[in-house]
Amino acid sequence: MGFIRRQEEKFALQLLQWQYNKTGQPAPDPPTLRRHARILVDDAHRIARERGGNIWAILKEAVRKAPPR
């Protein structure tokens, strides 16, 4: 896994943690949270390939819309 991909996953992880804190829900265990972040990054890359766009903006929007798991 490359440097940029790791940074994208870290960013998604931070966004997810922020979302859980904001809603007052307990965050899942770290492995589950990391898996969710990886899934969000994969989805963001797929969307960027299909429609174009900025990965960071897609991630922010995905976390905002995604119901906490």
Secondary structure, 3 states (H helix, E strand, C coil): CCHHHHHHHHHHHHHHHHHHHHHCCCCCCHHHHHHHHHHHHHHHHHHHHHHCCCHHHHHHHHHHHCCCC
